[in-house]
Amino acid sequence: MLLPNWLWIILILAVFIVCMVYMEFIRSKFVLSTTHKAVTVNGLPRVLDGMKFVLISDLHNMSFGEKNSELARKVRRERPDYILFAGNMGDAKAEDIEAFYNFLDSVGRDIPVVMVPGKDDLRLGNGTLHKNFVKSVQEAGGVILNNSRAEINVDGEKLYIYGYCPGLKADENKPIKDWKFQKVRSNDVFDTLGECPQDATVILLTGYAKGFEAYSRWGATLVFAGGTHGGYYRIPFIDRIIRSNKIAYTSGEYRIARSKMYVTRGLGSPSRIRFNNPPEISVICITRPNSPLLNTMPVSTDNAYDVFMYWARSEGRAIRDLLNERTDALHDWWDNLTHKEQSVYAKRGTANKEKTVYMSPQERIKENARRAKRSGSSVRRVSRVRTRSEYISELQAEMGNSDAVHSYDKFKTAEEIDKIKVFGDIKL
């Protein structure tokens, strides 16, 4: 018995919808997306105008490419000043963090890395940061801000980055791998971080976006957060309506009083299920309100036309890069097969591969010197870190006035002083 035409049409549409939904599940798990955002900051010094951060979170031991080389390539292509990790790099349930270590190796050491721990990072250490985890991050040139701060100095202008990590709420009826963050109150932030500095822009990095009200009362200028995984699933067109600010901070920019928060969707999820919510690399530029750089930013407004044009340009660039890589690989294969000298295409492909290969610190210094010589610049930010106490000692030697130097720092004990890290521009 033949089916009527209308029933065939319904069956075909049903199969098409099922296939599209399945493809969206695949896309939301494996296909990386890059989001660009310009955030204006009142009172930002001119020398910090246009500082670029790559914000990623919630890797949960996901791998994108061999040894996370695809993730590293996309991050390096943005040429950020700093890479910020908002926690949850490992997977506590699987007790595995190898994918995060692979990413650190692939991305190299020439871009400073700042990280705040998340729930899974603490769970891997039974409620604290495991010493092997801390050692691995530091050996990769990174800094872990576990309720402490880093100070960025550029030509005498300062910018503070605080890393805030709530403690885990102990529950004897559950294993540690299921413990959650304690609820954050305003007093908790003040008690943990002290008073918010008023002499410079303050960025608070955290893996707990739900505490935005407390961070705003504390006085943070900007909050970069993760931990909500973009809400896991996102319903087209009506997602913003059903997820109001009072329910959850899932992704994008939010504002309370004078504080702004940007929440990244993250790269993975504990349940491995995401829908209409692809893994996100967030690229954030901080600018002055009237900065001429705003005219060059990919997306500086919520205008639908600007958003569409940026999407079209970024997709075009991704397709172009993919075609170039495949062409380089084909030329390389043919040259190897015919034993010919590498063509210009194959050489370019080899150079692109080397961008994501881990270099030793000595090799990286030499490479930075070559790049600086080509660009005519003698200064490049690198991931060298000094503790605040070392920085104070240097100032004391220069100024010969210990009281004036120590009065600058609101932390009083030697242990608290050592928690503070200082980034410095280093001449090559």
Beta strands, then each sheet from edge to edge (+ up, - down):
strand 1: 33-40
strand 2: 51-56
strand 3: 82-85
strand 4: 113-115
strand 5: 142-144
strand 6: 148-154
strand 7: 157-164
strand 8: 168-169
strand 9: 180-181
strand 10: 201-206
strand 11: 222-225
strand 12: 252-256
strand 13: 259-263
strand 14: 280-287
strand 15: 379-380
strand 16: 385-387
strand 17: 421-423
strand 18: 426-427
sheet 1: 1+ 14+ 2- 3- 4- 5-
sheet 2: 12+ 13- 11- 10- 7- 6+ 17+ 16-
sheet 3: 8+ 9-
sheet 4: 15+ 18-
end
